[in-house]
């Protein structure tokens, strides 16, 4: 086998599989392997990630969810091969043929399949009210500590004779930051009130790293998840929250598209009322802009003021974009509650 084909190290690994490679292309952690029996993807991961994710993939297949790129077993039945302090696993190569002008449909299909995956893997777990109370109190304590910091920081800024550009910008953003904190705390409180006496909670198998880059399309237009190394059992909001938050890291915009994605998911896997409250609370909390202010405040050496102002501005854009989304969602959910209440009153009369 030729070294130029990027199979210098992987050749030993591929000997463990019933394939005869003759060429490979390098895609970073993934090698595209050409063989006489088809095209495969060989992925290299750090051994600490382990192979626990294989169990989650197998569980989902058993429950009827097959929109995951399968992992092939080696000749001896292992699903990953340890070689030179790295783990390797083999999958079929998916061409990812979705056109660029179909990006919106790509997102919606991703969320539909994610919702279906969560639906098929959902189960109720026993949880003590004490544990929920502990989570509530710990989260509230952290948020109040953050709130205390920004109140102290704004006071120190306003006491200066001449504010720095960063401090001036922070003062302009302060009102919106505090509004976001109050909204998040309100939703956390609502979640606590609705769940404090519940003895069960809903969990699903999480993908763990949802991204359009981890959802590939075959030549028929069907989408498949890859990169399951972070799969685990957890709350469904843990998959949705990071994706939505990342998608809102843009210039200021009213992202109706993000709201459409969320409700495309909720159409197939509706959140319970308490889950919705917690989701909106976590999404609204302005952790990013507070982190930037803390880093600026704790500086011990000369800094690039312009870069810090840029970082603050980007986080303010995220805060504004997120604020629009959670406000619209809150309106939608209140309208749904009012319609439901009116329907119940109509049935009773």
TORLUMLUM-620389 format. One record per residue (C-alpha): residue number from 1; residue in three letters; x, y, z. Coordinates in Angstrom, 2 decimals. Example, Ala and Ser with C-alpha at 12.3 -4.5 7.8 and 13.67 -1.06 7.14 Angstrom:
<pts>
1 | ALA | 12.30 | -4.50 | 7.80
2 | SER | 13.67 | -1.06 | 7.14
</pts>
This chain:
<pts>
1 | UNK | 0.00 | 0.00 | 0.00
2 | UNK | 1.35 | 3.44 | -1.00
3 | UNK | 2.26 | 5.97 | 1.74
4 | UNK | 0.84 | 8.73 | -0.45
5 | UNK | -2.61 | 7.24 | 0.04
6 | UNK | -2.59 | 8.26 | 3.75
7 | UNK | -2.80 | 4.63 | 4.85
8 | UNK | 0.62 | 4.38 | 6.42
9 | UNK | -0.81 | 4.02 | 9.95
10 | UNK | -4.35 | 2.95 | 9.13
11 | UNK | -3.27 | -0.09 | 7.08
12 | UNK | -2.74 | -2.13 | 10.26
13 | UNK | -6.17 | -1.16 | 11.54
14 | UNK | -7.93 | -2.05 | 8.27
15 | UNK | -6.39 | -5.54 | 8.38
16 | UNK | -8.86 | -6.17 | 11.23
17 | UNK | -11.81 | -5.74 | 8.80
18 | UNK | -12.96 | -7.79 | 5.79
19 | UNK | -12.00 | -5.03 | 3.33
20 | UNK | -9.21 | -4.61 | 0.77
21 | UNK | -8.32 | -0.90 | 0.58
22 | UNK | -6.51 | 0.45 | -2.45
23 | UNK | -6.72 | 4.23 | -1.93
24 | UNK | -7.64 | 6.78 | 0.77
25 | UNK | -8.33 | 10.48 | 1.10
26 | UNK | -7.52 | 12.47 | 4.22
27 | UNK | -10.33 | 14.42 | 5.96
28 | UNK | -8.64 | 15.11 | 9.30
29 | UNK | -9.94 | 12.63 | 11.88
30 | UNK | -11.68 | 10.71 | 9.11
31 | UNK | -10.12 | 8.83 | 6.23
32 | UNK | -12.22 | 8.08 | 3.14
33 | UNK | -11.25 | 4.50 | 2.28
34 | UNK | -11.77 | 3.15 | -1.25
35 | UNK | -12.06 | -0.62 | -1.51
36 | UNK | -13.20 | -3.16 | -4.06
37 | UNK | -16.41 | -3.69 | -2.07
38 | UNK | -17.36 | -0.04 | -1.51
39 | UNK | -16.29 | 3.22 | 0.11
40 | UNK | -15.86 | 3.50 | 3.88
41 | UNK | -15.08 | 6.10 | 6.53
42 | UNK | -12.43 | 5.25 | 9.11
43 | UNK | -12.55 | 7.59 | 12.12
44 | UNK | -9.79 | 8.15 | 14.66
45 | UNK | -10.70 | 9.21 | 18.22
46 | UNK | -8.89 | 9.62 | 21.53
47 | UNK | -9.01 | 6.42 | 23.63
48 | UNK | -10.42 | 8.26 | 26.69
49 | UNK | -13.66 | 8.72 | 24.70
50 | UNK | -14.06 | 4.96 | 24.82
51 | UNK | -16.72 | 2.92 | 23.03
52 | UNK | -19.72 | 3.43 | 25.34
53 | UNK | -21.43 | 5.33 | 22.55
54 | UNK | -21.70 | 2.10 | 20.57
55 | UNK | -24.20 | 0.81 | 23.17
56 | UNK | -26.38 | 3.88 | 22.64
57 | UNK | -26.27 | 3.40 | 18.85
58 | UNK | -27.23 | -0.26 | 19.23
59 | UNK | -30.08 | 0.65 | 21.62
60 | UNK | -31.46 | 3.16 | 19.11
61 | UNK | -31.28 | 0.60 | 16.28
62 | UNK | -33.13 | -1.90 | 18.47
63 | UNK | -35.86 | 0.68 | 19.10
64 | UNK | -36.31 | 1.20 | 15.35
65 | UNK | -34.24 | 4.36 | 14.82
66 | UNK | -31.95 | 3.72 | 11.86
67 | UNK | -30.98 | 7.28 | 10.89
68 | UNK | -27.51 | 6.78 | 12.31
69 | UNK | -24.50 | 5.89 | 10.19
70 | UNK | -23.77 | 2.35 | 11.44
71 | UNK | -20.47 | 1.26 | 12.96
72 | UNK | -19.12 | -1.98 | 11.48
73 | UNK | -17.68 | -4.73 | 13.69
74 | UNK | -14.15 | -5.97 | 13.05
75 | UNK | -13.40 | -9.60 | 12.23
76 | UNK | -13.26 | -10.46 | 15.94
77 | UNK | -16.50 | -8.61 | 16.79
78 | UNK | -14.93 | -5.46 | 18.27
79 | UNK | -16.50 | -2.16 | 17.27
80 | UNK | -13.30 | -0.15 | 17.73
81 | UNK | -9.64 | -1.01 | 17.26
82 | UNK | -6.96 | 0.38 | 19.61
83 | UNK | -3.78 | 1.16 | 17.67
84 | UNK | -0.87 | 3.46 | 18.57
85 | UNK | -2.79 | 5.03 | 21.49
86 | UNK | -5.80 | 5.88 | 19.33
87 | UNK | -9.17 | 4.23 | 18.75
88 | UNK | -10.48 | 3.64 | 15.23
89 | UNK | -13.93 | 2.64 | 14.01
90 | UNK | -15.27 | 1.93 | 10.52
91 | UNK | -18.49 | 3.19 | 8.91
92 | UNK | -19.96 | 3.38 | 5.41
93 | UNK | -19.13 | 6.62 | 3.58
94 | UNK | -22.15 | 8.93 | 3.21
95 | UNK | -21.82 | 11.32 | 0.23
96 | UNK | -23.70 | 14.24 | 1.90
97 | UNK | -25.39 | 15.36 | -1.30
98 | UNK | -27.76 | 18.05 | 0.07
99 | UNK | -27.48 | 21.23 | -2.04
100 | UNK | -26.52 | 24.54 | -0.44
101 | UNK | -29.84 | 26.15 | -1.37
102 | UNK | -31.60 | 23.48 | 0.70
103 | UNK | -30.00 | 24.54 | 3.99
104 | UNK | -33.34 | 25.35 | 5.64
105 | UNK | -34.72 | 21.92 | 4.75
106 | UNK | -31.50 | 20.35 | 6.08
107 | UNK | -32.07 | 21.99 | 9.47
108 | UNK | -35.72 | 20.98 | 9.63
109 | UNK | -34.97 | 17.38 | 8.72
110 | UNK | -32.22 | 17.33 | 11.35
111 | UNK | -34.69 | 18.47 | 14.01
112 | UNK | -37.39 | 16.05 | 12.85
113 | UNK | -34.99 | 13.13 | 13.13
114 | UNK | -33.63 | 14.37 | 16.47
115 | UNK | -37.21 | 14.55 | 17.77
116 | UNK | -37.90 | 11.03 | 16.50
117 | UNK | -34.72 | 9.76 | 18.16
118 | UNK | -35.73 | 11.35 | 21.45
119 | UNK | -39.28 | 9.97 | 21.16
120 | UNK | -38.09 | 6.40 | 20.62
121 | UNK | -35.54 | 6.53 | 23.45
122 | UNK | -37.61 | 8.49 | 26.01
123 | UNK | -38.12 | 6.95 | 29.42
124 | UNK | -39.15 | 8.05 | 32.89
125 | UNK | -36.57 | 7.94 | 35.66
126 | UNK | -37.16 | 8.18 | 39.38
127 | UNK | -35.76 | 11.38 | 40.87
128 | UNK | -36.10 | 12.63 | 44.40
129 | UNK | -37.66 | 16.05 | 45.07
130 | UNK | -34.56 | 16.78 | 47.17
131 | UNK | -32.31 | 16.35 | 44.12
132 | UNK | -34.47 | 18.72 | 42.08
133 | UNK | -34.46 | 21.24 | 44.90
134 | UNK | -30.66 | 20.99 | 45.10
135 | UNK | -30.36 | 21.65 | 41.34
136 | UNK | -32.72 | 24.63 | 41.60
137 | UNK | -30.91 | 26.16 | 44.59
138 | UNK | -27.46 | 25.62 | 43.10
139 | UNK | -28.43 | 27.15 | 39.73
140 | UNK | -30.19 | 30.09 | 41.39
141 | UNK | -27.17 | 30.69 | 43.62
142 | UNK | -24.83 | 30.75 | 40.60
143 | UNK | -27.09 | 33.13 | 38.70
144 | UNK | -27.46 | 35.47 | 41.69
145 | UNK | -23.69 | 35.50 | 42.09
146 | UNK | -23.37 | 36.53 | 38.42
147 | UNK | -26.02 | 39.22 | 38.98
148 | UNK | -24.14 | 40.50 | 42.02
149 | UNK | -20.97 | 40.78 | 39.93
150 | UNK | -22.54 | 42.83 | 37.13
151 | UNK | -24.20 | 45.14 | 39.66
152 | UNK | -20.82 | 45.72 | 41.30
153 | UNK | -19.11 | 46.14 | 37.93
154 | UNK | -21.61 | 48.73 | 36.67
155 | UNK | -21.17 | 50.68 | 39.91
156 | UNK | -17.38 | 50.72 | 39.52
157 | UNK | -17.76 | 51.87 | 35.89
158 | UNK | -20.12 | 54.70 | 36.79
159 | UNK | -17.80 | 55.91 | 39.58
160 | UNK | -14.97 | 56.54 | 37.12
161 | UNK | -14.25 | 60.03 | 35.90
162 | UNK | -13.41 | 58.67 | 32.46
163 | UNK | -14.78 | 55.30 | 31.40
164 | UNK | -12.86 | 53.06 | 29.03
165 | UNK | -14.63 | 52.17 | 25.73
166 | UNK | -15.40 | 48.71 | 27.17
167 | UNK | -16.91 | 50.16 | 30.35
168 | UNK | -19.02 | 52.63 | 28.39
169 | UNK | -20.34 | 49.87 | 26.13
170 | UNK | -21.12 | 47.67 | 29.14
171 | UNK | -23.13 | 50.51 | 30.75
172 | UNK | -25.16 | 50.82 | 27.55
173 | UNK | -25.89 | 47.06 | 27.56
174 | UNK | -26.51 | 46.75 | 31.31
175 | UNK | -30.29 | 47.19 | 31.24
176 | UNK | -30.75 | 44.41 | 28.67
177 | UNK | -28.40 | 42.10 | 30.60
178 | UNK | -30.40 | 42.52 | 33.82
179 | UNK | -33.69 | 41.97 | 31.97
180 | UNK | -32.34 | 38.69 | 30.59
181 | UNK | -31.23 | 37.58 | 34.07
182 | UNK | -34.65 | 38.36 | 35.56
183 | UNK | -36.42 | 36.49 | 32.75
184 | UNK | -34.15 | 33.45 | 33.24
185 | UNK | -34.68 | 33.46 | 37.03
186 | UNK | -38.43 | 33.72 | 36.54
187 | UNK | -38.42 | 30.66 | 34.26
188 | UNK | -36.22 | 28.73 | 36.68
189 | UNK | -38.63 | 29.55 | 39.50
190 | UNK | -41.58 | 28.44 | 37.36
191 | UNK | -39.81 | 25.15 | 36.57
192 | UNK | -39.15 | 24.58 | 40.27
193 | UNK | -42.77 | 25.23 | 41.23
194 | UNK | -44.06 | 22.83 | 38.57
195 | UNK | -41.65 | 20.00 | 39.41
196 | UNK | -40.90 | 20.23 | 43.14
197 | UNK | -43.36 | 17.44 | 43.98
198 | UNK | -42.69 | 15.29 | 40.90
199 | UNK | -40.92 | 12.01 | 41.56
200 | UNK | -40.06 | 11.24 | 37.93
201 | UNK | -38.25 | 13.02 | 35.15
202 | UNK | -38.06 | 12.33 | 31.41
203 | UNK | -34.76 | 11.36 | 29.85
204 | UNK | -33.71 | 10.44 | 26.31
205 | UNK | -30.60 | 9.22 | 24.53
206 | UNK | -28.74 | 12.41 | 23.63
207 | UNK | -26.61 | 12.76 | 20.53
208 | UNK | -24.37 | 15.05 | 22.59
209 | UNK | -23.00 | 17.26 | 19.80
210 | UNK | -25.79 | 18.21 | 17.41
211 | UNK | -24.57 | 20.09 | 14.34
212 | UNK | -25.38 | 20.27 | 10.64
213 | UNK | -21.85 | 18.91 | 10.11
214 | UNK | -22.89 | 15.80 | 12.03
215 | UNK | -26.02 | 15.17 | 9.94
216 | UNK | -25.20 | 13.82 | 6.48
217 | UNK | -27.40 | 13.12 | 3.47
218 | UNK | -27.22 | 10.14 | 1.14
219 | UNK | -27.99 | 10.18 | -2.59
220 | UNK | -31.72 | 9.62 | -1.86
221 | UNK | -31.92 | 12.71 | 0.37
222 | UNK | -32.21 | 10.80 | 3.68
223 | UNK | -30.33 | 12.31 | 6.62
224 | UNK | -28.13 | 10.32 | 9.02
225 | UNK | -26.42 | 11.31 | 12.28
226 | UNK | -22.69 | 10.76 | 12.76
227 | UNK | -20.23 | 11.61 | 15.56
228 | UNK | -22.02 | 9.89 | 18.44
229 | UNK | -18.99 | 9.82 | 20.77
230 | UNK | -20.72 | 12.16 | 23.24
231 | UNK | -23.99 | 10.19 | 23.35
232 | UNK | -25.48 | 9.69 | 26.80
233 | UNK | -28.76 | 9.63 | 28.72
234 | UNK | -30.09 | 13.05 | 29.72
235 | UNK | -32.75 | 15.73 | 29.38
236 | UNK | -33.85 | 16.45 | 25.78
237 | UNK | -33.08 | 20.16 | 26.23
238 | UNK | -29.38 | 19.26 | 26.48
239 | UNK | -29.31 | 18.45 | 22.76
240 | UNK | -31.42 | 21.40 | 21.62
241 | UNK | -29.93 | 24.18 | 23.74
242 | UNK | -26.29 | 24.26 | 22.46
243 | UNK | -27.38 | 24.08 | 18.81
244 | UNK | -29.87 | 26.95 | 19.11
245 | UNK | -27.41 | 29.06 | 21.10
246 | UNK | -24.66 | 28.56 | 18.48
247 | UNK | -27.04 | 29.38 | 15.63
248 | UNK | -27.78 | 32.76 | 17.25
249 | UNK | -24.12 | 33.86 | 17.33
250 | UNK | -24.61 | 36.15 | 14.34
251 | UNK | -25.05 | 39.82 | 13.53
252 | UNK | -28.22 | 41.26 | 15.11
253 | UNK | -31.28 | 39.64 | 13.56
254 | UNK | -34.81 | 38.55 | 14.33
255 | UNK | -34.26 | 34.85 | 13.80
256 | UNK | -37.65 | 33.52 | 12.78
257 | UNK | -35.71 | 30.60 | 11.29
258 | UNK | -34.44 | 29.52 | 14.73
259 | UNK | -38.00 | 29.60 | 16.07
260 | UNK | -39.13 | 27.49 | 13.10
261 | UNK | -36.40 | 24.92 | 13.85
262 | UNK | -37.39 | 24.69 | 17.50
263 | UNK | -41.07 | 24.21 | 16.70
264 | UNK | -40.25 | 21.73 | 13.92
265 | UNK | -38.67 | 19.66 | 16.71
266 | UNK | -41.50 | 20.30 | 19.19
267 | UNK | -44.10 | 19.21 | 16.64
268 | UNK | -42.72 | 15.67 | 16.88
269 | UNK | -41.44 | 15.73 | 20.46
270 | UNK | -43.42 | 18.30 | 22.49
271 | UNK | -41.76 | 19.56 | 25.62
272 | UNK | -43.68 | 19.26 | 28.84
273 | UNK | -44.50 | 22.57 | 30.47
274 | UNK | -41.69 | 22.27 | 33.01
275 | UNK | -39.16 | 21.32 | 30.30
276 | UNK | -40.18 | 24.38 | 28.27
277 | UNK | -39.71 | 26.68 | 31.28
278 | UNK | -36.24 | 25.30 | 31.95
279 | UNK | -35.26 | 25.46 | 28.26
280 | UNK | -36.26 | 29.14 | 27.97
281 | UNK | -34.53 | 29.98 | 31.25
282 | UNK | -31.21 | 28.42 | 30.25
283 | UNK | -31.39 | 29.89 | 26.74
284 | UNK | -32.12 | 33.39 | 28.06
285 | UNK | -29.42 | 33.58 | 30.74
286 | UNK | -26.63 | 35.90 | 29.40
287 | UNK | -23.65 | 33.81 | 30.54
288 | UNK | -21.44 | 34.79 | 27.58
289 | UNK | -21.54 | 38.56 | 28.07
290 | UNK | -21.00 | 38.16 | 31.83
291 | UNK | -17.91 | 35.97 | 31.17
292 | UNK | -16.39 | 38.68 | 28.97
293 | UNK | -17.02 | 41.35 | 31.62
294 | UNK | -15.47 | 39.14 | 34.33
295 | UNK | -12.38 | 38.50 | 32.21
296 | UNK | -12.01 | 42.23 | 31.59
297 | UNK | -12.47 | 43.05 | 35.28
298 | UNK | -9.90 | 40.44 | 36.40
299 | UNK | -7.23 | 41.56 | 33.91
300 | UNK | -3.76 | 41.86 | 35.43
301 | UNK | -1.83 | 43.24 | 32.48
302 | UNK | -2.22 | 45.55 | 29.51
303 | UNK | -5.02 | 44.40 | 27.23
304 | UNK | -6.19 | 45.11 | 23.71
305 | UNK | -9.18 | 47.35 | 24.46
306 | UNK | -10.48 | 47.16 | 20.91
307 | UNK | -10.57 | 43.35 | 20.94
308 | UNK | -12.37 | 43.30 | 24.28
309 | UNK | -14.99 | 45.74 | 22.99
310 | UNK | -15.46 | 43.53 | 19.91
311 | UNK | -15.91 | 40.46 | 22.13
312 | UNK | -18.43 | 42.33 | 24.26
313 | UNK | -20.32 | 43.50 | 21.18
314 | UNK | -20.54 | 39.97 | 19.73
315 | UNK | -21.93 | 38.70 | 23.03
316 | UNK | -24.41 | 41.59 | 23.07
317 | UNK | -25.60 | 40.56 | 19.59
318 | UNK | -26.10 | 37.03 | 20.91
319 | UNK | -28.00 | 38.43 | 23.90
320 | UNK | -30.27 | 40.47 | 21.60
321 | UNK | -30.87 | 37.59 | 19.19
322 | UNK | -31.61 | 35.19 | 22.05
323 | UNK | -33.90 | 37.73 | 23.69
324 | UNK | -36.00 | 37.93 | 20.54
325 | UNK | -36.31 | 34.13 | 20.29
326 | UNK | -37.25 | 33.51 | 23.94
327 | UNK | -39.72 | 36.42 | 23.94
328 | UNK | -41.47 | 35.03 | 20.85
329 | UNK | -41.48 | 31.52 | 22.33
330 | UNK | -42.91 | 32.85 | 25.59
331 | UNK | -45.71 | 34.56 | 23.65
332 | UNK | -46.46 | 31.39 | 21.68
333 | UNK | -46.56 | 29.25 | 24.82
334 | UNK | -48.84 | 31.71 | 26.65
335 | UNK | -51.21 | 31.77 | 23.67
336 | UNK | -51.28 | 27.96 | 23.69
337 | UNK | -52.05 | 27.94 | 27.42
338 | UNK | -54.85 | 30.49 | 26.96
339 | UNK | -56.36 | 28.48 | 24.08
340 | UNK | -56.16 | 25.29 | 26.15
341 | UNK | -57.79 | 26.99 | 29.14
342 | UNK | -60.57 | 28.43 | 26.98
343 | UNK | -61.21 | 24.99 | 25.49
344 | UNK | -61.46 | 23.43 | 28.96
345 | UNK | -63.84 | 26.13 | 30.15
346 | UNK | -65.95 | 25.64 | 27.03
347 | UNK | -66.15 | 21.89 | 27.66
348 | UNK | -67.27 | 22.43 | 31.26
349 | UNK | -70.01 | 24.94 | 30.43
</pts>
